[in-house]
Amino acid sequence: MSRSRSFNRFHRYLARQKRRGLRAVLPQLQDAREHQESPANSSDGVLRRLSLREMELDLMEAEA
């Protein structure tokens, strides 16, 4: 086997190992991200609704 072919095979092997390692860790990272984002997303939604309500009340007071 020539040097360049063995070099390419070795690097393909390393890339495969890296992909396998990332696939093993990925579900854990996704679960952690879901737990982090869900409270933030819900609080963002609540804050948005409250600010819209306040704007509506301000508009109603301005019309009256």
Secondary structure, DSSP 8 states (H G I E B T S, - for coil): --HHHHHHHHHHHHHHHHHHHHHHHHHHHHHHHHHHHHHHHHHHHHHHHHHHHHHHHHHHHHH-
